[in-house]
Amino acid sequence: MIKFLFVFWVLVLSGCTSIPISTMLELRNFNEQSFVALNPVEIRSKIRLSEPLSLDLAKITLSLSLENEKGFRNFTFPLVLENENKIAALDGFFSSQPANTEYTFKLSDIAIKNFVETQKLFSDGIKRQASFSIGASFNQEPQEVQVAYISILLQLKDEEGFFTLLDNAEADFGQKG
C-alpha cells in the first residue's frame, strides 16, 4: 500500500510540474565538488520556444547566485548561439505540438574565463547556497501571442547529455481581467 501511494504521489507531482522528476533526482547529489569539477567548455543550454516568438540572442545569459555569511553575489555568464533549428508543428490524434525554434547555446570566451574564476570561489571551504538560472528575452513584444510554450535544457558534461529544466512550460500573455 505504501509503495502504491508513493508511486501515486510521484505521478501526481510529475503531472503538475514543468520540472521533470527525473531532473530533480539527477541533481539531488550536485554539490560544491561537482561544480568545481565542471569543464565550462562542455556546458550547453537549449531553449525551445513556440513560434512565432523568437529570442533576442544578445540577451541570453547563464547566471549563478551565491549566498553565504558574507552576503549575496550574482555572476552572469553570457551565452553565444551555437545552433538554431526549426521544428515543424506536429498534429496527432490525441495531442498536437506547435512549431518551435530550438536554440543551442554555449558559454562565450569571456564567460568561460569568468566561470573558472567563480569555480575557484568554491574551493575556499566557505559554506554557501547557490542557484543557476538562464535569462532570455524576446525579440518582439508577446502581446500578439496568447500562449507560448518554452522548454529549457542544460548540459553540464558532454558524456551525460542534456537534462530538462522546464518541459513545455506554458507562458500565458493574454490579458487578465
Secondary structure, DSSP 8 states (H G I E B T S, - for coil): -HHHHHHHHHHHHHHH-SS-HHHHHHHTT--HHHHHH--GGG-EEEEEEETT--B-GGG-EEEEEEEETTEEEEEEEEEEEEEEEEE--EE-SS-EE--EEEEEEEE-HHHHHHHHHHHHHHTT----EEEEEEE--BSS-GGG-SEEEEEEEEESSGGG--EEEEEEEEEE-S---
